[in-house]
Structure formats: structure tokens, C-alpha cells
Amino acid sequence: MTRQAGGGVWALVPFKGGAGAKRRLEAVLSEEERGGLARAMLRDVLVALAGSPGLAGVLLVSRDADVHAFAAEVGARVFADSAADLSGAVVEASEFAAAKLGADGTLFVPGDVPLIKPADIAAVLARHDRVTLVPDANDVGTNAAASSPPNSFEYLFDGKSFKPHLAAAARAGVAARVVRRHAFGLDVDTAEELAAVARSAGGTRTGAFLAARGIAARLSALAAADQA
């Protein structure tokens, strides 16, 4: 993949691991299925980022050794954080990217937005100046956040972080730019969100996983039963 020489924006993708992932999907997926789904979505995100020439590089932020090999396959670096929460992991990774990789900016991307493509990443970078935020479909959570320089505002991830991040940027003296992209809006925390992703996941590892395990058909049957 083409990369900028020095500096530039590095993508940060935190991943806490497949074990115990996506607990809000317990009613529709087994623990093994949730872990497999988390890893499939992560792979789609890393592939999209790796194919984005506007990025200087991709940094997987994870202590889960099971996904380190795939990161290497797509040319991503790995940083094993020691943080207790997502905000801390992003701060640690941002410090590492600036100090060790020469990053002059970072782009946080969660591992559960499997529909994103390089065009979506390019759209965010094209608007980016100092702080750029990409909300979820309901303008509640933050599904991407760019910062130049790294850690230029306070990260406040809690599932409802979009408005708090706008306020945090303002406290740092920055009027955050907001970019809305359909693919970035579709993260996966609920059965309804998973069903929405499944309907559009053709050609992705996530779609292949959902089809192979019969999950897509199961979700369709549940939806039909609810409408009956």
C-alpha cells in the first residue's frame, strides 16, 4: 500500500479481543459467534484502512495476539496498550504514534464499522484540519475521530460520546469539523444494527461470516417473526 514519507495521519484501531466481545448481542449470538464476528469486522476495517493512500499508516491497538498476524498481513503495525478503557487506549496509542512513528495526526476508527471503504476514509481526511468527528447514525456515539496533532482534545468514549467530544474540542479551543458517512454510521452493538449491516455486507469478510454461520438467515427470520 502507498504510504506518505514521514509525518502524516496514522489510523488507530483499538481491539480489546474476541473473548467476551459484543455482549449486547448475547440474545442472538453465542459467545463463539460474537468473537468470530468481532474478528471478521476488524479485518474488514483494517483492509479498508490499509487501502487508503491518504493515511501514513495503520496501527492496531490490541493485546490480543490472535489478530496480530493478520495486522502484519495487511501492513499494519501493532501497539499493545496497557489502558483500562477505550479512551486511555487511544491516548496511549496516539502518544506512541507521535513519538515512535512520527505521526503529526491520528484517526481513531473502531473495529466494528465493517462497511467502510477507502472512499469513506478519504472523505474524512479531505475535511480534516485539527479535530474532525464522525458520529454514528443517530449522532450519539463517535465512530471516527481525527486529531492533529495527536491528543489535541480529550477523549471521552462511553457509547454516547459525540456531543461530549464536540464540547471537549471546544474546550481545547477548536471548532470540530463534523463528517457524516453512511458506512461509518453503521457500527454493530445491537441485533437491529447487526441486521442492518448484514443487509449491506456483500463482498466483506463480515458478510461471509454471517452467511456461513447462518446468522444472516437467523436475523431475517427473527425480523419476519416480529412483523407477523
N, C-alpha and C positions, 0 to 999 in steps of 0.2 A: 504494500500500500504506500502511496505517496505521502511523504511527511515534510513538514516545514523544517528548515535547518535552525535549531535553537529556538528558545522562547516559544511563543505561540500558546494556544489554549489546549490543555490536556483534559480529556474526558475522565471523570471519576465515576466508577460503577461499584457502589457498595453491595456486598452479598454476604449475608450472615450465615448462609449454608442451607442445604436442603432439609436437614433434620429439624422437624418442628415447624417447617415453613407453612405459611398461609393457613393459620389456624381458623380463620373465619370461614374457610371452605370445608370444615370438618363434616358438615351435614351432607355434602355431596361427593367428597373425595376422601379416599383412605389416606393415611399418613404417607404411604409409599407413593401414591399418586400425587400428593401435594409436593413431595420432594422432587419427583420427576418433572412435574410442571414447572417448578421454580428453576430447575436447571435448564429446561428447554427454553424458557423465556429469557433467561440470562444469555444463552447462546445467541438467540436472535438479536438481542440488544448489542452484544459485543460485535457480532458480524456487521450490523448497521454502522456502528461507530468506526470499526476498522476500515470500512469502505468510504469513510468521509474524509476527503483530502483537505478540508479546511481545518482539521484538527492536527495538532503537533504529535499527539499520541493518545493511547488509551491505557488507563490504569485501573485494573481490577483490585478493589479494596476488600480483601477477604482472608480469613484464616482457614477457610475450607480447602484443604489440599486436593479434594476431588475435582475441583474446577480449574486448578492451576494449569494443568496440561492443556486444556482447551484454550485458555487465555494465550498460552505460548503459540498454539497453532495459528491463531489469527493475528499474532504480532503484538498482543497486549502485554504490558508489564504487570507485575503483581506487587501489591503492598499489603502486608499483614498488619492490620491496625491492632491497637490494644484498647480501644474505646469501649465504653459500656453502652453507648447508644448511637443512633444514626448521625446525629449532629456532631458528636465527638469524632466519629469515624471520618466524616467529611473534612472536619478541621485538620485532623492528623494527616490525612491523605493530601490535603491542599498544601500543608507545610512541607511535606515530603516532595511533592511535585515542584514546588518553588525552589527548595534548597538543593535537591538532588537531580532534578530533570530540567531545570532552567525555565520552568513554566512561568509565563507572565499573566496567565489566566487559567481558570478551571471551568469545567462544565459538569456539574453533577447530573447524572442520569440514573434513575432507579433500574433495577434489573427486571421489573415487571411491566414494561411497556413494549411488548414483543412486536407490535405492528410498525414501529418507527423504521424509517428508511433514511439513507444518506440525504435525501432532499429535505427531510424534516430537520435534520441537524444543521444543514446549510441555511435553512430559513431562520433558525435561531441565531446562528453565528452572524448572519448578514445584518441583523438588527442590534447585535450586541455592542455595547460601549463599556460601561463599568459594571452594572448589575442588570441581568436580564432574567426574568422569571417566566416559566411556562406552567400554567395551572392545569389541574385535572379538568375533566369535562364539566364539573359543577363549580369551578372556581373555589374549591375548598382546600385541596391539597396542592403541593408543589411537585410537579413531575419532571422538572428540569430547572437548574439554576446556574447561570454563568456569572462568574465574578472575576474582574480584572482590576487590580491584582488579586491573587488568591486570598480568600478570607477577608474581603473588604467589607463584609457585613456579617451580622450574627445569624448563624443557622439555628432554626427553631423547629425542627421536624417533629411533628406529633400527630400526623394524619389530617390536621386542619391548619396547615402552615402557610397557605398562600397569603392571606391578609397580614398575619404576623410578619412574614418576610418583607412585604411591602413596607410595613412600619419600621422594620429593622434597617432596611436600606435607607429610609428617610432619616433615621437617627444617625446613620453614618454620613449623612449629607448628600445622598444620591437619590435621584428620582428614578426608580427602577423602570426599565422598559418591560413591557408585557407582550409575549408572543403566544398566540393560541394556535395549536395544530391538532387536528383530529386524532392522529395516531398517538401523540403524546398524552392526549386526554384520556385514553383508554388504558388505565392500569387495572390490575386484577386483585381485588380484595374480597369481592362478594360473588355469589353464584350468578347474579344478574350481569355483572361485569365480565365474568368468565364466558358466559353465553354470548355476550356482545363481541368479545374478542374471537371466539370460536367461529362466528359467522363471517369474519373477515380475515381469518388466519391462513388462507390457502397459500401454499408455497413457503410457509415458515416451519421451523422445527416445532414450534408450539402447536401449529395446526396438525402436523403429522403425529405428534404425541397424543393430542386429544382424539384424533381419529383412530389411531392404532389401539388405544386403550378403551375405545367405545365411549369415551366421556362426552364427545360432541353429541352422539346419538342419545345418550342418557339425559343430557341437558335439554335437548329438543323434546324428549318425551315428558320431562318434568314441566316444561313450559306449556305443552299441549294439555297436560292434566290440569294445570292451574287455570287454563282458559275454558275448560269443559264445564 
